[in-house]
Amino acid sequence: MAESSSQATTATAIRPSVRGALVAAVTVCLVTLLIAIFELSMADWPSGFVLLGILPLTALTFFGCCVWTATLLFRVRKGGAKFAIPFLICAATLALLLYAPLQKVALSRNFHWHRADRERIVARVEAGELKPNVDTNKSMIALGDKEPNVSAGGNDIVVDKAGGGTYVLFLTSRGLKHYFTGFLRVPPGSDPKDFFEFDDKPPSQLVRYDKDWYFVSN
């Protein structure tokens, strides 16, 4: 009887565990999703640090996690179906990254959260209260820390006074080689493609968010 009990205890002790793999998979997948959702919030970080550091490292870590959890499938026959759970978590995360509109959700949230402050900034620009104040760029206004944080890359906005009124660009990201994305407020009845940044090349993205408001990228 004692021997039988001892054997049962030993069998329980050596039963393979998947707990560590589950924790690792959940952690990696959660961090990956958070970075994908809040990538816009990192726009004020140095672009090289984000583009050449965080994003590639995250992608490689997630890819490695997918491959590693796939190897656990070979242990399903002996260890049970629980060894498939880490891989299923990675597969579900990959599906979310590919098919869920994470960027659209983030952009919509950004637009609506900051719209009132941006409208007030536009009114001040049109009234002449805010004028370009950056020596190296005659079209840029540095709002500074005293104003609401409405534009990425140091809270700077770009203005273009055209015949029909004033274009105001609020940045959501500033990348390498003059790449940018942002919300462009155009004068009523005007064409966003007439913004001076698109004189040489039309915008690669042009999405209307509301009357006189567009999301653009060059």
N, C-alpha and C positions, 0 to 999 in steps of 0.2 A: 504493500500500500504506500509506504514511504517512498519506495523506489519509483513507483508510478507517479507520485506527486512531484518528485524531484525532476523526472523527465519532462513533465508538463511545464514546470517552472523554467527549465532550460530551453525548451522549445519557444516559450514566450519571450525569453530574454534575447534569443538570437533571431527573432522574427524581424525581417528587414523593415526599416522605417523610411517613410517618404517625407517626413516633417521638414527636414532641412531643405529639400528640394522645393517644397511648397513655399516656404518662407522666401527663398531666393527668387523664385519665379514671380511671386506676388510683388516683391520689392522692386525688381527690375522693371516689371510691366507697369507698375504704378508710377514709378519715376518717369518712364518713357511717355506715358499718357499725360502726366502733369506738364512735362516740357512741351509736348505737342499742343496742349491747350493754352498754356501761358507763354508761348514763344513770343507773342507780341509784348508781354510785360518785360521781356529781356532786351527790348529795343534800345534802352538807354545804356546797355553794357557795350563795351568795345566790340565792333562788328567782327573783327578778326578772332576775338576770344570766343564768340558765339559760333561763327561759321566754321572756324578751323579747329575749335576745341570742344565745346560742349556738345554740339549736334553730332559730329562724327563719332565722338566717344560714346554718346548715348546709343547711336545706331549700331555701332559695333558690339556694344554690350548686349543690346537686345537681340541682335542676330546670333551672338554666341549663346545666349540663353535659349533661344529657339532650337539651335542645334543640339545643345546639351540635353534639354528636356526630351528631344526626339530620341536620343539614345536610351532614355529610361523606358521607352516603350518595349524594348527587348526584355525588360524585367517583369512585364505584366503577367506572363504565363506563370512564373514562379512566385512573384510577390503579390499579385492581385491587380485589379483594375485601378487601384489608387495610384499606381505609378504612371498612369496616363493623365492624371489631373494636372500636373505642372505643364505638360505640353498643351493641353486643352486651354489652359489660362493664356499661354503665349499665343496660341492660334486665335483666341477670341480678341486679344489685344491687337494683333495684326489686322484682323478684320475691322476693328474700330478705326485704326489708323488709316486704312485704305478706303473705307466706305462711309464712316461717320463724318458729318460736316463740322469737324472740330474748329477749323479756321474760320468758317462762316459764323459759328456761334461766338467765337472770341471777337471777331470784327463787329458783329451786331451789338455785343455787350459794350465794346469800346465806344462805338458810335453813340449809343443811347446814354451811357453814363456821362459822357463828356460833352454832349451836344449843347446844353444850356451854357456852359462856360465858353465853348467855342463860338456860339452865337454872340455872346457879349464881346469877345475879342474881335470878331468880325466888325461889329458895330463901332468899336473904338478905332479900328483901322480905317474904316470908311469915313469916320468923323475927323480923321487926321490926328487923333490923340496918340496913336501908336505909329511910329515911322521906322523905316530901316535904320538900324543902329550898329551894324556889323561892318567894320572897315573893309574886310576882305570880300564882302558880298553885299552889293547894293540892293538886293531884293530880299534880304533876310532881316527879321526882327527877332532879337534875343529877348524873350519875355522875362527871363530870370526866375529866381526862386520865389519872389513875392507874388507871382501870378499862379493861377491853377496850372497843374502839370497837364497840358493838353496836347503836347507834341513831343515825339521821341527825339533822342539825340541832343539833349540839353535844353528842351523846351523852347526850341527855335521854330518860327514859322516862316514861310516863304510867301511873298506877296507879288502881285503883278497887276499894275494899274493899266487897264486897257480902255478902249473907247467906250465900251458898254458898262464899265464899272471896275471893281477890284476883285481879282482872284486871290484866295487865301488857301494855302496848303498847310494842313496839319499832319505832320509825319507820324506814321506808325512804325516805320523802320527805316534805317539808313545803312545801306550795305556798302560793299566794296565797289570801286569804279563808278561812283556817282549813282549807284542804284538806290531807289527809294520806293516806298509805298506810303500811302496816306489818304486822308479824306480831304477832298478839294471842294471848297465852296466857290461856286461860280456866280457871277452877276445874273440877275433874273433874265431869262431868255437867251443866255449866252451858251456857247459850245465849250465844253471842258477841253476839247482838243486844241482850242486857241490859247490855252495856258502856255506861257513862253517856254517852259521846260520841254514841250512837245513840238517845238518848231522844227527840229531836225528829224524826229522820229515819233510816230503816233504812240499813244500809251499801249503797253502790252496787256494791261487790264483796265477796264472801264466799266464799273458797276454802279448803277444809280441806286442810292439809298433813300433819297427823299428829294423833294423839290429843291433844286439848286445845290444838292449835295451828291458827290460821287466818290467812290473808292477808286483810286488810280495807282498804277505803277508804271515805271518807265522801262 
